C-alpha cells in the first residue's frame, strides 16, 4: 500500500492577500488523510507545512525529549510562530503576514514535497538550495550507499 506523502516541486504565485494555491497532488494527500488544514511554522529560511497529525507528533517529541535549555527557544520560534492554515474551497491557504515576512516570501513561491511536510520557500532561495545540494552530491554518496539508496 502506498503511503500518503508529499512529493514533487511546483511554483505558485502568492496573491496580494497572502493566499497560496496548493498543487492538486498535495490536496489529494490531505484529502486521503482526512485533513483540511495545515499547520505552518517558521523554519530558518523557509516555512514548513504539516498535516495536524505530524505537527502534533513534532510537539510530542519536543515535550518528551526536549529537556535541553535551547529547546525553549526553538519552541518559542517554531511552535509559537506557527499558524493553523485551513484550505479554502479553491484549494488555497492564507499565510499570515508574520510568516511571509519571516520566510521572505514575496511573489513566486516554491512548494516542495518533503514526504511528511511541505516546504514553502521563496523560489530563488529554493533554486539556490537545490544548486548547493547538487554541488555537494558527491560528498554524500557513501552515506546514501549505507542507506541502500545507491
N, C-alpha and C positions, 0 to 999 in steps of 0.2 A: 504494500500500500504506500502511495506517495504521500509524504508529509506536506502540509501546507506551509510553504516557505516563500519568503520574498526573494525573487530573483530578477536580474536584469537591471539595465540602467536606461533612463529616459530623461529628457529635458523638457520642462514646462515653464511657462511664464507666470510669475506671481502677479496677480492683479492689484489695483490700487488699494483694495480693501484687505490685502494680505491673504487672499484665497489662492489655494494651490490645487490644481487638478491632480487626482491620484490616477495612475495608469490602471486600466481595466484589470490587468493581471494582479495588481496589488489589491484592488477592491474584491476580486474573486477570492483571494486568500482570506481576506477579512470576512467575507460572506460565509465561506466554508467553516470559519472558526466561530461564527455566530457573533461577530464583533462589528459594531457600527461606530466605534470610537478609537482614536489613537491617543496615547499619552506621548506628548512631545516634550523632550527635555534638551537642555544645552549640553554639548559635549565638545569641549575645546573649540575647534574652528567650524563646527557644523552642529546640526541637530540630529537627534535620534528619535524616531517614532516607533513606539512599541504597541503591540496589542496589550490589552489590560492584563492578561494572564502573565505575559513575560515581564511587564513592568512590576507587577506585584512580586514576582519571583526575584527580581533585582532588589526590590525593597527588603524582602525577607533575608536575602544574603547580607545586605548591609546591617540589618538588625541583629542577625545571629553570628556573623563572622567579622563584623566591623568594629572591633574593640580598640583599634589604634586611634590616637588623638587626631590624626589628619582626616579620619573618616567623617567627622562632624563638618569639616569644611567642604568635603565632597558632597555630603548630603545637602548642605546649605545651598551649594551651587547647582547641583543636578536635580535633586528632588524638590527643593524649594523653588527652583526656577521653572519647573515643569508645568505644562498646561494640558488639560483634557481638551481634545480637539475632535468634536463629533463630525461625522461625514454627512454632508448635506445631500439633498436629492439629486444634485448634479455631479456627485462624486468628488466634492472638494472638501478640503479642511481649511479653516481660517487659522493662520499662525499669528499669535498675538505680537504686537509691535516690539515688546521687550525681547522676545525670542528672535524675531527677524533682525533686530539690531545686534544682539549677541553673536549671531552667526554671520553677520554682514550679508544678509540676503537682500538683494535688490530687485532684479528682474528675471534673468534666466537662472533657473534652479535645477540642479541635477538631483534626481531621486534614484538612489541605488539600493537595490535589494541586497541586504546583507544576511539573508536567510531568516534570522529571528527578529530583525528590525529593519527599518528603512532609514538610510542615511539621507538627510536633506542638507544640501550644500550649495553654495554659490557655484555656478558652472565653471568659472575659471579656476577656482580653488580645487574643484573636483578633478579637472584635467591635470592640474599640477600634481595632485596626489597620485594619479594614475601614472604620470610620467616618472615620478620618483620610484614607485613600485616597479615599473618596467626596468628602470636603470639598475635597481638592486636585486633583480630577479635571480641572477647567478648566485648571489650571496646566500640564498635560502634554499638552493636545490637539495643540499644534504638533509635539511630539516624536512622538506617536502617528501623526500625519499623515505625517511624514517616513518613518516605518517602514512606511507603507502600510496602517496599521490603520484609520484614519479616512478 
